[in-house]
Amino acid sequence: MTPSRLLARQSLAGLMRDRSVLILVAFFAAMVMVTAWLGWSATNTVNAIYADAAQYLAGAGQPVPSNPVGQSAPLAVLRNLGVYISLIGTFGAIVIGQLLIEADRRAGTLPLLGTRPFARRDYALGKMRALGVATGAMMAVAGLISVATLFTIPSLVVRSADLARLGLFLILGWAYITTFGLVALGAAARMPATASGLISASVVWLVVTFVLPELTANIHPTASINPVSTLAATPDSAFFRVTSTLLGPVSLSEAFAWLSGDLLSFLPDGLAPRGPVPPLVTLPLALLLAFLFALRSAAKLDLTAGGPDA
């Protein structure tokens, strides 16, 4: 077993014993279940209304139209999933990224690790691998709940192409939350103060989620948590045209929302992505930069420091 894999296993074991992580993951799963229930409930309501209307029209000798549930995209019932991933899932990844470094520092194990015959790069890669597995597990939970929901909604026809799009959406969600988790991991490695990574990454996340959309498209914070209202066209004014062009490429939450709407089939017709850089370029580039930042920061971590009073 390579040193990085061994460190990843040790880190994952520590995360599974941490109550704060378990609470966050449970809360995330609960919110995904709420999303599933909202989609299931709304679709069942439409089915019930349609059944009553169809019975009335048939009794009156009128033509019965097709069920609107069958005419809409199946994945649209999961439109709220992107919001919970970008909010709760991202915060969970930030907490995990912080703990992966801070737990070793507070436990005083860094000096012990520094005496082992492996490169510091292995330490960084092990922590980043643990983060990727942890965030992947969160997306797997979301995927299982989502698939179960789709197949339990009456009159909803789910095809293999829909499941493929859902899979791509979950990969997108993993990349998005892992980006912020890597930022937290790198910040925690660079700043020895307790919870510095958590605070720094949270500030970046809040700016990306709430500040940038307001500057690029006048999307207020309350609208940013709505999967439909956040997909707004750029206002027709010189100020927002300029800010959208300049800030659009770094507005990751809007790129994620646009791709989520496209993959889950609720993107408004004709809505262009924010800024001149396509979201399929913005998000992978952000993940790469966060990866390099975390790798460099964790590889330069002082392995002689740490302890209960750190």
The 8 nearest C-alpha neighbors of each residue, nearest first, counted from 0:
[[1, 5, 4, 2, 3, 6, 8, 7],
 [0, 2, 4, 3, 5, 121, 6, 125],
 [3, 1, 5, 4, 6, 121, 0, 117],
 [4, 2, 125, 121, 6, 5, 1, 124],
 [5, 3, 7, 1, 6, 2, 125, 8],
 [4, 6, 2, 8, 7, 3, 1, 9],
 [7, 5, 125, 9, 3, 4, 8, 10],
 [6, 8, 125, 129, 4, 10, 5, 9],
 [9, 7, 11, 5, 10, 6, 12, 4],
 [8, 10, 6, 12, 7, 11, 5, 13],
 [11, 9, 7, 13, 12, 8, 6, 14],
 [12, 10, 14, 8, 13, 9, 129, 7],
 [13, 11, 9, 15, 10, 14, 8, 16],
 [12, 14, 10, 16, 11, 15, 9, 17],
 [15, 13, 11, 17, 16, 12, 10, 20],
 [14, 16, 12, 13, 17, 11, 21, 20],
 [17, 15, 13, 14, 18, 12, 21, 20],
 [16, 18, 14, 20, 15, 19, 13, 21],
 [19, 17, 21, 20, 22, 16, 15, 14],
 [18, 20, 22, 21, 17, 23, 94, 24],
 [21, 19, 23, 18, 22, 17, 24, 14],
 [20, 22, 18, 24, 23, 19, 25, 17],
 [23, 21, 25, 19, 20, 24, 18, 26],
 [24, 22, 26, 20, 25, 21, 91, 27],
 [23, 25, 27, 21, 26, 22, 28, 20],
 [26, 24, 28, 22, 27, 23, 21, 29],
 [25, 27, 29, 23, 24, 28, 22, 30],
 [26, 28, 24, 30, 29, 25, 87, 23],
 [29, 27, 31, 25, 26, 30, 24, 32],
 [28, 30, 26, 32, 27, 31, 25, 33],
 [31, 29, 33, 27, 32, 28, 26, 34],
 [32, 30, 34, 28, 33, 29, 141, 35],
 [31, 33, 35, 29, 30, 34, 36, 28],
 [32, 34, 30, 36, 31, 35, 37, 29],
 [35, 33, 31, 37, 32, 36, 79, 80],
 [34, 36, 32, 38, 33, 37, 148, 39],
 [35, 37, 39, 33, 38, 34, 40, 32],
 [38, 36, 40, 34, 39, 35, 41, 33],
 [37, 39, 76, 35, 41, 36, 40, 42],
 [38, 40, 36, 42, 37, 41, 152, 35],
 [39, 41, 43, 37, 42, 38, 36, 44],
 [42, 40, 44, 38, 43, 39, 37, 45],
 [43, 41, 45, 39, 44, 40, 38, 46],
 [42, 44, 46, 40, 45, 41, 39, 47],
 [45, 43, 47, 41, 42, 46, 40, 48],
 [44, 46, 42, 48, 43, 47, 49, 41],
 [45, 47, 43, 49, 44, 48, 50, 42],
 [48, 46, 44, 50, 49, 45, 43, 51],
 [49, 47, 45, 51, 50, 46, 52, 44],
 [48, 50, 52, 46, 47, 51, 53, 45],
 [49, 51, 53, 47, 48, 52, 46, 54],
 [52, 50, 54, 48, 49, 53, 55, 47],
 [53, 51, 49, 55, 54, 50, 56, 48],
 [52, 54, 50, 56, 55, 51, 63, 49],
 [53, 55, 51, 57, 52, 56, 58, 50],
 [54, 56, 52, 58, 53, 57, 59, 51],
 [57, 55, 61, 59, 53, 58, 54, 52],
 [56, 58, 60, 54, 59, 55, 61, 53],
 [57, 59, 55, 56, 60, 54, 61, 53],
 [60, 58, 56, 57, 61, 55, 54, 62],
 [59, 61, 57, 58, 56, 62, 55, 63],
 [60, 62, 56, 59, 57, 63, 58, 55],
 [63, 61, 64, 56, 60, 57, 53, 59],
 [62, 64, 53, 56, 61, 57, 65, 52],
 [65, 63, 62, 66, 53, 67, 49, 56],
 [64, 66, 67, 63, 69, 70, 68, 49],
 [65, 67, 68, 69, 49, 64, 70, 46],
 [68, 66, 70, 69, 65, 71, 45, 49],
 [69, 67, 66, 70, 71, 155, 154, 42],
 [68, 70, 67, 66, 71, 155, 154, 156],
 [71, 69, 67, 68, 72, 66, 65, 73],
 [72, 70, 68, 69, 73, 67, 75, 74],
 [71, 73, 75, 74, 264, 70, 69, 265],
 [74, 72, 75, 155, 71, 76, 157, 156],
 [75, 73, 263, 76, 77, 72, 264, 161],
 [74, 76, 77, 78, 263, 73, 72, 265],
 [75, 77, 38, 74, 78, 73, 39, 42],
 [78, 76, 75, 80, 79, 74, 38, 34],
 [77, 79, 75, 80, 76, 226, 81, 263],
 [80, 78, 82, 81, 77, 34, 226, 83],
 [81, 79, 83, 82, 78, 77, 34, 84],
 [80, 82, 84, 79, 83, 85, 78, 259],
 [83, 81, 85, 79, 84, 80, 224, 86],
 [84, 82, 86, 87, 80, 85, 81, 88],
 [83, 85, 88, 81, 82, 86, 87, 80],
 [86, 84, 82, 89, 83, 88, 81, 87],
 [87, 85, 83, 89, 84, 88, 82, 90],
 [88, 86, 90, 83, 89, 84, 27, 91],
 [87, 89, 84, 91, 90, 86, 85, 92],
 [88, 90, 176, 92, 91, 85, 86, 87],
 [91, 89, 93, 87, 92, 88, 86, 94],
 [90, 92, 88, 94, 89, 93, 23, 87],
 [93, 91, 180, 95, 89, 90, 94, 176],
 [92, 94, 180, 90, 96, 183, 91, 95],
 [95, 93, 91, 97, 92, 96, 197, 98],
 [96, 94, 92, 98, 97, 93, 99, 91],
 [97, 95, 184, 180, 93, 183, 99, 94],
 [96, 98, 184, 94, 183, 95, 196, 99],
 [99, 97, 101, 95, 102, 100, 96, 94],
 [98, 100, 96, 97, 102, 101, 95, 126],
 [101, 99, 98, 102, 103, 97, 187, 188],
 [100, 102, 98, 104, 103, 99, 105, 97],
 [103, 101, 98, 105, 104, 100, 99, 106],
 [104, 102, 106, 108, 101, 105, 100, 109],
 [103, 105, 305, 101, 107, 102, 106, 109],
 [104, 106, 306, 307, 102, 107, 103, 305],
 [107, 105, 103, 306, 108, 104, 102, 307],
 [306, 106, 108, 305, 104, 105, 109, 103],
 [107, 109, 111, 103, 106, 110, 112, 104],
 [108, 110, 302, 112, 111, 107, 103, 104],
 [111, 109, 303, 113, 302, 112, 108, 304],
 [112, 110, 108, 113, 109, 114, 115, 107],
 [113, 111, 109, 115, 114, 110, 108, 302],
 [112, 114, 110, 302, 111, 115, 109, 303],
 [115, 113, 112, 111, 116, 110, 117, 302],
 [114, 116, 112, 113, 117, 111, 118, 110],
 [117, 115, 114, 118, 113, 112, 2, 119],
 [118, 116, 115, 121, 119, 2, 122, 120],
 [117, 119, 120, 121, 116, 122, 298, 2],
 [120, 118, 298, 122, 121, 123, 117, 299],
 [119, 121, 298, 123, 118, 122, 124, 294],
 [122, 120, 3, 124, 119, 118, 123, 125],
 [121, 123, 119, 125, 120, 124, 3, 126],
 [124, 122, 297, 120, 298, 126, 121, 125],
 [123, 125, 127, 121, 126, 122, 3, 128],
 [126, 124, 3, 7, 6, 128, 122, 123],
 [125, 127, 129, 123, 128, 124, 7, 130],
 [126, 128, 130, 124, 129, 125, 123, 131],
 [129, 127, 131, 125, 130, 126, 7, 124],
 [128, 130, 7, 126, 132, 127, 131, 11],
 [129, 131, 127, 133, 128, 132, 134, 126],
 [132, 130, 128, 134, 129, 133, 135, 127],
 [133, 131, 135, 129, 130, 134, 136, 128],
 [134, 132, 130, 136, 135, 131, 129, 137],
 [135, 133, 137, 131, 136, 132, 130, 173],
 [134, 136, 132, 138, 133, 137, 131, 173],
 [135, 137, 139, 133, 134, 138, 132, 140],
 [138, 136, 134, 140, 135, 139, 141, 133],
 [139, 137, 141, 135, 140, 136, 142, 169],
 [138, 140, 136, 142, 141, 137, 135, 143],
 [139, 141, 137, 143, 138, 142, 136, 144],
 [142, 140, 138, 144, 139, 143, 145, 31],
 [141, 143, 139, 145, 140, 144, 138, 146],
 [142, 144, 140, 146, 145, 141, 147, 139],
 [143, 145, 147, 141, 142, 146, 148, 140],
 [146, 144, 142, 148, 147, 143, 141, 149],
 [147, 145, 149, 143, 148, 144, 142, 150],
 [148, 146, 144, 150, 145, 149, 143, 151],
 [149, 147, 145, 151, 146, 150, 35, 144],
 [148, 150, 146, 147, 151, 152, 145, 157],
 [151, 149, 147, 148, 152, 146, 157, 155],
 [150, 152, 148, 149, 153, 147, 39, 155],
 [153, 151, 150, 149, 155, 39, 148, 154],
 [152, 154, 155, 151, 43, 46, 150, 42],
 [155, 153, 156, 69, 152, 68, 46, 66],
 [156, 154, 153, 152, 69, 73, 157, 68],
 [155, 157, 154, 158, 73, 69, 150, 153],
 [158, 156, 161, 155, 73, 159, 149, 150],
 [159, 157, 161, 160, 156, 162, 163, 73],
 [158, 160, 162, 161, 163, 157, 164, 165],
 [159, 161, 163, 158, 162, 164, 157, 165],
 [162, 160, 164, 158, 159, 163, 157, 165],
 [161, 163, 165, 159, 164, 160, 166, 158],
 [164, 162, 160, 166, 161, 165, 159, 167],
 [163, 165, 167, 161, 166, 162, 262, 168],
 [166, 164, 162, 168, 163, 167, 161, 169],
 [165, 167, 163, 169, 164, 168, 162, 170],
 [168, 166, 164, 170, 165, 169, 171, 163],
 [167, 169, 171, 165, 166, 170, 172, 262],
 [170, 168, 172, 166, 171, 167, 138, 173],
 [171, 169, 173, 167, 172, 168, 174, 166],
 [170, 172, 168, 174, 169, 173, 167, 175],
 [173, 171, 169, 175, 170, 174, 168, 176],
 [174, 172, 170, 171, 175, 176, 177, 169],
 [175, 173, 171, 177, 172, 176, 178, 170],
 [174, 176, 172, 178, 173, 177, 171, 282],
 [175, 177, 89, 178, 179, 173, 174, 92],
 [176, 178, 180, 174, 179, 175, 173, 181],
 [179, 177, 286, 181, 176, 175, 180, 289],
 [178, 180, 182, 181, 177, 176, 93, 183],
 [179, 181, 93, 92, 96, 177, 183, 182],
 [182, 180, 184, 178, 179, 183, 293, 289],
 [181, 183, 179, 185, 180, 184, 289, 200],
 [184, 182, 196, 200, 186, 180, 96, 97],
 [183, 185, 96, 181, 97, 187, 182, 186],
 [186, 184, 293, 296, 188, 182, 187, 183],
 [185, 187, 196, 183, 189, 188, 184, 190],
 [188, 186, 196, 184, 190, 185, 189, 97],
 [189, 187, 185, 297, 186, 300, 296, 190],
 [188, 190, 186, 187, 296, 185, 191, 300],
 [189, 191, 187, 192, 188, 186, 195, 196],
 [192, 190, 193, 189, 187, 188, 195, 309],
 [191, 193, 195, 190, 194, 309, 187, 196],
 [192, 194, 195, 191, 101, 309, 196, 187],
 [195, 193, 197, 196, 198, 192, 97, 187],
 [196, 194, 198, 197, 192, 193, 187, 199],
 [197, 195, 187, 186, 183, 199, 97, 194],
 [196, 198, 194, 195, 200, 97, 199, 183],
 [197, 199, 201, 195, 196, 200, 202, 194],
 [200, 198, 196, 202, 201, 197, 195, 203],
 [199, 201, 183, 203, 202, 197, 198, 182],
 [202, 200, 204, 198, 203, 199, 197, 205],
 [201, 203, 205, 199, 204, 200, 206, 198],
 [204, 202, 200, 206, 201, 205, 207, 199],
 [203, 205, 201, 207, 202, 206, 208, 200],
 [206, 204, 208, 202, 207, 203, 209, 201],
 [207, 205, 210, 203, 204, 208, 209, 211],
 [206, 208, 204, 205, 211, 250, 209, 252],
 [209, 207, 205, 252, 206, 204, 210, 211],
 [208, 210, 220, 206, 205, 212, 207, 211],
 [211, 209, 206, 213, 212, 207, 208, 214],
 [210, 212, 214, 213, 207, 250, 209, 215],
 [213, 211, 215, 214, 218, 210, 216, 209],
 [212, 214, 217, 218, 211, 210, 219, 216],
 [213, 215, 211, 212, 217, 216, 210, 242],
 [214, 216, 243, 212, 242, 239, 213, 211],
 [215, 217, 233, 218, 213, 212, 214, 234],
 [218, 216, 213, 214, 219, 215, 212, 234],
 [219, 217, 213, 216, 212, 222, 223, 229],
 [218, 220, 222, 213, 221, 217, 223, 209],
 [221, 219, 223, 209, 222, 218, 224, 213],
 [220, 222, 223, 219, 224, 225, 218, 209],
 [221, 223, 219, 225, 220, 224, 228, 229],
 [224, 222, 220, 229, 221, 225, 219, 218],
 [223, 225, 222, 221, 82, 226, 220, 229],
 [224, 226, 222, 228, 223, 227, 229, 82],
 [227, 225, 229, 79, 228, 82, 78, 224],
 [228, 226, 229, 230, 225, 231, 265, 266],
 [229, 227, 230, 225, 222, 226, 231, 223],
 [228, 230, 223, 227, 231, 222, 226, 225],
 [231, 229, 228, 227, 257, 232, 256, 226],
 [232, 230, 229, 228, 233, 216, 218, 270],
 [231, 233, 234, 270, 230, 216, 271, 273],
 [232, 234, 216, 235, 231, 239, 240, 215],
 [235, 233, 236, 216, 239, 232, 217, 240],
 [234, 236, 233, 237, 240, 239, 238, 232],
 [237, 235, 238, 239, 234, 240, 233, 241],
 [236, 238, 240, 239, 241, 235, 242, 234],
 [239, 237, 241, 236, 240, 242, 243, 235],
 [240, 238, 242, 241, 215, 236, 243, 237],
 [241, 239, 237, 243, 238, 242, 236, 244],
 [240, 242, 244, 239, 238, 243, 245, 237],
 [243, 241, 239, 245, 215, 244, 246, 240],
 [244, 242, 215, 247, 240, 274, 246, 241],
 [243, 245, 274, 241, 242, 247, 246, 275],
 [244, 246, 242, 243, 247, 241, 274, 248],
 [247, 245, 243, 242, 249, 248, 244, 250],
 [246, 248, 274, 243, 273, 250, 249, 244],
 [247, 249, 246, 276, 274, 250, 281, 275],
 [250, 248, 247, 246, 251, 281, 207, 211],
 [251, 249, 247, 252, 253, 248, 207, 211],
 [250, 252, 254, 253, 249, 255, 207, 282],
 [251, 253, 255, 254, 208, 250, 256, 207],
 [254, 252, 256, 255, 251, 250, 257, 212],
 [253, 255, 278, 251, 257, 252, 256, 258],
 [254, 256, 252, 258, 253, 257, 259, 251],
 [255, 257, 253, 259, 254, 258, 252, 260],
 [258, 256, 254, 260, 259, 255, 253, 261],
 [257, 259, 261, 255, 260, 256, 262, 254],
 [260, 258, 256, 262, 261, 257, 263, 255],
 [259, 261, 266, 265, 257, 263, 258, 262],
 [260, 262, 258, 264, 266, 259, 263, 257],
 [263, 261, 259, 264, 260, 164, 258, 168],
 [262, 264, 74, 260, 75, 261, 259, 265],
 [265, 263, 261, 262, 260, 75, 266, 72],
 [266, 264, 260, 75, 263, 267, 261, 78],
 [265, 267, 260, 261, 264, 268, 257, 270],
 [268, 266, 270, 265, 269, 230, 260, 227],
 [269, 267, 270, 266, 265, 271, 261, 264],
 [268, 270, 271, 267, 266, 232, 272, 231],
 [271, 269, 268, 267, 232, 272, 266, 231],
 [270, 272, 269, 273, 232, 257, 274, 268],
 [273, 271, 274, 257, 270, 277, 254, 278],
 [272, 274, 247, 243, 271, 275, 253, 254],
 [273, 275, 247, 244, 243, 276, 248, 272],
 [274, 276, 244, 277, 273, 248, 247, 272],
 [275, 277, 248, 274, 278, 281, 280, 247],
 [278, 276, 279, 280, 281, 275, 272, 274],
 [279, 277, 281, 254, 280, 282, 276, 258],
 [278, 280, 277, 281, 282, 283, 258, 254],
 [279, 281, 278, 277, 283, 282, 284, 276],
 [282, 280, 278, 284, 279, 283, 285, 248],
 [281, 283, 285, 284, 280, 278, 279, 286],
 [284, 282, 286, 285, 280, 281, 287, 279],
 [283, 285, 287, 281, 282, 286, 280, 288],
 [284, 286, 282, 288, 283, 287, 289, 281],
 [287, 285, 178, 283, 289, 284, 288, 290],
 [286, 288, 290, 284, 285, 289, 283, 291],
 [287, 289, 291, 285, 290, 286, 292, 284],
 [290, 288, 292, 286, 287, 291, 181, 182],
 [291, 289, 287, 293, 288, 292, 294, 286],
 [290, 292, 294, 288, 289, 293, 295, 287],
 [293, 291, 289, 295, 290, 294, 296, 185],
 [294, 292, 185, 296, 290, 291, 181, 295],
 [295, 293, 291, 297, 292, 296, 123, 298],
 [296, 294, 298, 292, 293, 297, 291, 299],
 [295, 297, 293, 185, 299, 298, 294, 188],
 [296, 298, 123, 300, 188, 299, 294, 295],
 [299, 297, 120, 119, 295, 123, 296, 300],
 [300, 298, 296, 297, 295, 301, 119, 188],
 [301, 299, 297, 298, 188, 302, 296, 189],
 [300, 302, 303, 304, 299, 109, 188, 113],
 [303, 301, 109, 113, 110, 304, 300, 112],
 [302, 304, 110, 301, 109, 113, 305, 111],
 [305, 303, 302, 301, 110, 109, 306, 104],
 [306, 304, 104, 107, 309, 105, 109, 303],
 [107, 305, 307, 105, 309, 308, 106, 104],
 [308, 306, 105, 309, 106, 107, 305, 104],
 [307, 309, 306, 105, 305, 107, 106, 104],
 [308, 305, 306, 307, 105, 104, 304, 191]]
